[in-house]
Amino acid sequence: MAFFDKLKAGLAKTKEAVFGRVDSLFRSFVKVDEDLLEELEEILITSDVGVSTTEDIIDELRERIKDDKLSDPEDVRKLLVSILRDRIGESGGLDLKTVPSVLLIIGVNGVGKTTSIGKIAKKLNDDGKKVVLAAADTFRAAAIDQLSVWADRAGVDLIAQSEGSDPAAVVFDAIQSAKKKNADVLIVDTAGRLHNKKNLMDELSKINRVIDRELPDSSRETLLVLDATTGQNAVIQAKEFVNAANITGIVLTKLDGTAKGGIIISIKAELGIPVKFVGVGEGIDDMQPFDADEFSKALFE
């Protein structure tokens, strides 16, 4: 099955939850009025588009209805789709200009961080990139073993030490390996949860200092993995991480298991951070770079 078909199937719950109700709403109204907009606002908020984002969307919709003198509900529905498409933003590719480039992957335990790393590594490997993984999540039991399994599945090298090792030391070893092997991309798995935000910042700072010293001119991305099934909680979680790290992109997992795919709109609107990968299944090929046009087509058409 092509990834677009998987994406379309994965977004089916969101499409029905949001646009099934939206279409029913517009069919039930013969004129455009405040009652229509109020009911539309309720649908968007309960579909995890988010309160503030929904308010902005409704305000823009109201203004454009007035400016364009729209009176047909179907015209307003088309305008809504256009506004939502704009809110999703554009596709955000990875910055991989240098050899090696570095991807730091962060996210709380349970969001699919380790599996996302394996799938991204597989995608890059399939694209002809030589990839090295650094098992720098040394605090969680079995994290290294899990990453080792995914490294084997993706066909890439893994650099690891024992559980409880200094994550920055693991990253140092991985950088030396990446240099020696002339690897294109170094992917660093970081601790999924530390005691508090200061610990997280300190750990990431140590890792970044090692990278600054050993790969001073490297392209670097810090990707935050979020679980789509948690809806607005994922956005709240993202805000916490944004305060602790320089997040350059979002990896959104488990879109196939939720009706809350609307959070992709509020992620972009509230955080201003591009979604760079989306996952719609358990298979190793079920995560792909985010394509805004394909996502919109799968969701709206």
N, C-alpha and C positions, 0 to 999 in steps of 0.2 A: 504494500500500500504506500503510495506517495505521501510525503510528509504533509502536504496540503490537505489530503483526505483525512489524515490522522488529526490534523489541527481542527478541521471542520467537525469531525466526530467528537473531538475533545471539548469543543466549545458548544456542543449541542445543548447541554444543560444551561449554560449561561444564556445562549440565544433564546431558549424557550422561556427562561425565567425573566429575562429583560425584554426582549423584542416580541416574544409571544404576547406578553401583557401590554406592551406598547402598541402593537398592531391592533389588539382587541380594543384598547382604549380609543384609538383614533377612529376605528370603525363605528364605535358607539356614539361618537359626537358628530353632529351635522354642522356645527359652527365652532369657531375658535373663540374661546373665552377663558376667564380666570379659573373656572371649574376644571377645564381641561388641563391647564398648566399646573394646577394644584395636585391633581391626580397623577400627572406625569412626574412631578417632583417626588411624590411618595414612592412611585415605582422605582425611580433611579436611586433614591436613598436606600430602599430596602434591597436593592440589587448590588450593594457594596460599591457604588460609584463614589460614595462619601458625601457628607452633608455640605461642606463648604464648596466642593467641586460641583455638586448638583445645583446649589444656589447660583453659582456663576453661570452654569449652563442654561438654567431657566431664565436668568436675567438677560443673557445674550439672546436667547430665543425670543423673549418678550420684545426686546428692542428691535430685532430684525423683522418680527411679524408686523410691528408698527411701521417701521421704515419702508418695508416692501408691500405694505397694505395686504397681507395675506389673510384670506378668509376660508380657504379650503383646508380641512384637516389633513388631507393627503399631502398638500404642499408643505405644511408644517412638519409632517413626519419626515419628509425628504430633507428639510432644513435641519431637523434634529440630527439625522444621520450624518450630515455634512459637518455639523458642529462637533459631534462626538469623534468623527474621523480626525478632525483637526486636533482634538485634545489628546488623541493617542500619540501624536507626534510622528517622527520619522524613524526609520530603521537606524540602529546604532551599531556599527561594526566595531570590532576590536582594533586597538592600536597595536600593531605588531610590526612596526617599522624596523626595529633593531634585531640583531642576532647575538644573544637571545633577547626576547621580550619576556616580561614577567607578568603573570596573572596571580594576584593574591585573592584567595577565595575565603569569604567569611560568612557567618550565619549561625544561628543557634542550632543546637542539636535537634534532630527530628525533621528538619525542613527538606532533607534530601541533598545535603551539601556534598557528602562523599560520592554519592551516585552521580551528582551533577558534574563533579570533577572528572569522573571516569568517562562520562558521555562527551564532555567538551574535549577531553584528551583524544577520544576516539575520532571525533569530528575533525580535529586538527591533524591527526595522524592520517586520516583518509584524504585530507587535502594536501598531503605531501610534506607536512611539517614534522620535524624531529622534536619530540616532546620528552621532557623530564619532569617527573612529579617529585615534590618534596613533602614528606609526611611530617609536617610541623604541628599537627594536632596531637601533641604527645601526652595530653592530660586525660583524654577519654580512653577508657579501657576498650580495646579491640579496634580503635580507630585506625591504627597502623595496619592491622590484619585486613580490615575491610578495604582500605585503599590499595593494598597489595593485590587483592583479588581483582579490583577494577583496573589496576595497571596491567595485569595479565590479559584481561579481556580486551583492553584498548590497544594492547601491543606496544606499550611504552615503558621506559625505564622508571624505577622508583628508587629514591634515596631516602633511607630511614635509619633511625637509631632506636634505642630501646624506649619503652614507655617511661614517661617522666623525664626524658632528656630535655635539654634546653632547646626550645624551638628555633632560636636564632642560630644555634650551632648546626642544626639540621639544615637550615637554609644556606649557611656558609658551605657545607659539604655539597649541597645540591648545585650551588652556583659553580663550584669548582668542576663538578661533573659535567654540567651543561657547557662550560667553556671547553673542557677537554674533548667532549663529543661534538662540539660545534652545533649544539641543539638550537632550534629556532625558538622554542617556547619553554619557559620554566613555569610550571603551575604549582603554587604553594598552598597546601591545605593548612588553615590556621585553626586555633582552638575554637570550638563551637560555643563554649560558654566558660567565662571566667568569673571570679567571685564578684567583681563589680566593674563598673565602667572604667575606673582608673587602671585596674589590672589589664583590661582589654587594651586600653590605649598604650600602656607601658609595653605590653607584649608586641603589639603591632609596631610601636616605635623602634623597639630593638631589632625587629625583623627588617624594617625599612632602613635602619642605619647600616645594617650589613649589606643590603642591596645597594644603598648609596655609595658605600665604600668599594664594593667589589664590582658593581655594574653601574657606575655613575651616570652613564648616558643612555641607559636602557629605557625602552618604552615600558610603561608600567600601568596596569589596570588593577583596581580593587573592586571585585565583583561581590555583591551581596546576594545570597541565595534566600529567596522568600517562598513560602508555601502558599499557593493561591487559595487553598481550602480554608485558610484562616481569615480571609476577607480583610476587613478594616484593621484587624489585629496585626496583619502583615505590614500595613502602612505605619502603624504606631511603632512597631518593631524597627522598621526602616529608619524612622526619625531618630530613634535612640542610637542606631549605628552611625547615622550621618553625623551625629554630634561627637562620635568617638573616632571616626575614620573618614578619609577622603574617598568616599564611594564614587566610582566612575560609571558603574553600570549595575543593572539588576538581572539576576537569573530567576525567572519565575517558574516554579515547578508545580506539578500535579494539577494542571489546568483541566485534565480529563476527568478529575474526580470531584468537580465542584460546579455550582451555579454562580460562583462569585468571581468570574472572570472580569467583571466590571472594575475590579480594583486596578487593572492595568491603566485605566483612565485616570484614577485618582493618584496613582503612583507618579505618573508623569506631571499631573497638574500640581500636586502638593509638594513633590520633592524636586521636580525638575531634573530627574535622573533618567537616562534612557534605559529601556529594557533591552538587553543584548542577547539573551537566550530565553526560549520558552520550552517547557517540557510537557508532553502530552501522553506519557505512557511509561511502562517499566523497562521497555527494551533499550538496548544500548544506542540505537539509532533514533530514539524517540525524543531527543532534544536537538534543536536546531537554532541557528541564529534567528533573532526576531526580525520578521519582515512585516512592517506596518501595513503594507497594502494587502498582503495575504491574510493577515490577522483581521483586518477590517472586512475583507471580502467574506471570510469564513463567518464572521459575527453578524454582519448586516445584510448580506444578500441571500 
